[in-house]
Amino acid sequence: MTKNETIKNWIEQYSAPLLRKAVYLLSDKIDAEDVVQDVFLAAFSSYDSFEGKSQPLTWLTGILNRKAADFYRKKYKSEPEIRLDHFFDETGSWKNDGVLNDWNISEKEPELLDNKDFNKTLEDCIEDLPSRWKIPLKMYYLQEKKAPEVSQELEISTTNLWKILQRSRMQLRECLDINWFANL
């Protein structure tokens, strides 16, 4: 089978699973489609390096993961600076001390992560985060990458990553306060 025929077969066979994985990684179908297209272009370009020691889908998934990291790195670097005046006043004090209060969850309340409506609210809150916060948060918590790996992929310091994650959690907490816990 020729290189062109093989790549064509791979496109037919593996587009759907690669697209599902890309949508999960990027949270946007259009971006995911572009990245999957880039995966097949890269596979075509580097076809000679595929030694057949793994399944084609495994090799393509590895390319997809690198393309997703490139996508995040590019998007992360192109976003404007984030302002913290949402949380702090000009003296550096909290604008709303309520972000520090505990949630009053009754013992009768089911496990929140098992609650479909809560998960939808949480996903919406995550998607509302600025990209500069959402990308590291997803990489660290959802993809379960280690801090040094996230820092390296995004080309930021680990200290900066911890600050970004802290700010993301604060904004998520406020969003959940407003959109979930205020309605209990």
N, C-alpha and C positions, 0 to 999 in steps of 0.2 A: 504494500500500500504506500502511496506517495505521501509526502509531507502535507500537501494540500488536502488530500482525501482524509488523512488522519485528523487534521485540525478541524475539518468540516464535520467529521463524525463526533469529535469531542464537543464541538459547539452544540450539535443536536442532542447529545447525551447529557452534558454537564451544565448547560446554561441554567436550567431551573434550580438545581441545588446550589450553584454558585450565586445566583441571584438572591435566593432565600438568605444565604449567609451574608451577602453584601448588604441587604436591607437591614438585617439584624445589626450589623456592625455600624452602618452609616445612618440608619433611621430615615432614609429618604430614598424612595424608589428610583427617581430620576438619576440621582448621584450614583446609586447602586448599579443601575444599568450601564452608566458610563464606565464605572470601575470594572465591571465584568467584561465590557468590550476591551478595555485596556489589558485585562488578564489574557484574553485570547490573542491580542496583538503581541504581547510579551511572550506568550507561549510559542507563537509562530516564529518570532525573532530568535528565541533561544531554544528552539526545538531540538537542535543537535546536542544540547546539554542534558536532555532527558534521557536517562540511562535505562529506564524501565525497571528500576529496582523497587519502585513503588507504583501504586495504581495511578493512572493519569489524574483522577480526581484529587488525590492527595497532593500531587505535584501542583495542580492548578490552584488548590486551596492555599498552598504555601505562597504562590504568586499573589493570590487575592489578599492574603493577610499583609503582604508587603505593600501592595497597592493601596489598601485601606490605611495603613500607617502613613504612606506618602500623602494621601488625601488629607488626613487629619493634620499632618505637619504643615502642609501648604495652607489649609484653611485656618489653622491656628495662628500661623504667622501673619495672615492677611487681615485678621479681624482687628478692629480698632481697640484702643485701650479701654478698659472697663473702669467706670467711675464707682467709687464706694459711697458717694453721697446719699445713696439709698439707705444705707445702714448707719452712717456716722454723720454728725454735724461738723461744723467747721472747727470745733475744738477737739474733735476726735472722740467725743462721747457718743454712746448709743442714742440713736433717735428714738428707738422703741425698745424699752427694756423687756417688753413682752416676748421677744425672741428668746430670752433666757429662761422663761417660765417653763415648768413641767406640763406635759399634757396629762389631763385627767382621763385616763382610760379605765373604764370599769372592768372588773374581773369577769363580768358577763360578756364583755365585748370579745368576739371571736378573734383568733389570730389575724392580725391585719393583712399579712402577706398572703393569706388564704382567701381574702375577700376580693372578689373580682372588681367591684366598684372602687375599692381603695387602690388597687393596682392600676386601674385606668387613671385615677386622679394623680397617682405618683408618676406614671408615664407622662401625663400631660405637663406636670410640673417640671420634670426633667427636660422635656422638649422646649419649655419656655425659658430655660437657662440660656445665657449668652453662650455662643459657640466656644469662646475661650474658657468657659467653665464646664460646659457640657461634655466636650471632647475628653478632657482628662478624667472627669467623673466616670464616664462610660468605660474608658479604658481601664481605670483602676478598679471600679466596683463591679461593672457588668462583665467585662472581659477578664477580670481577675488577674490583670498584669501587675507585676511588682513595681514599686515606686521607681527604682532605678531604670527599669525598662521603659516606663511611661516617660520619665524625664529625658531619657536618651532619644526616644522616638520623636518627642515634641521639641527636643533641643532646648529644654529649660532646666534650671537647677532643681534639685529635690526640695530645697526650701521653698522655692516658688510653687512647686507642685502642691506641697502641704498647705500653703496659703490659699491656693486656688480651690483645693478640695474643701477647706474650711469655709470659704465664702460660698461655695456651691451648696454645702450642707445648710448654711444659714438661710440662703434664699429658698431652698427646698422646704425647710422647716416653715418659713413664713407662708409659702404657697400652700402647704398642707394645712397650716393653721386656718387659713382663709377658706380654702376649698373643701376641706374634709372635717376637721375638728370643730370648726364653728357651727357646722350643721348637725352635730351629734345631739 
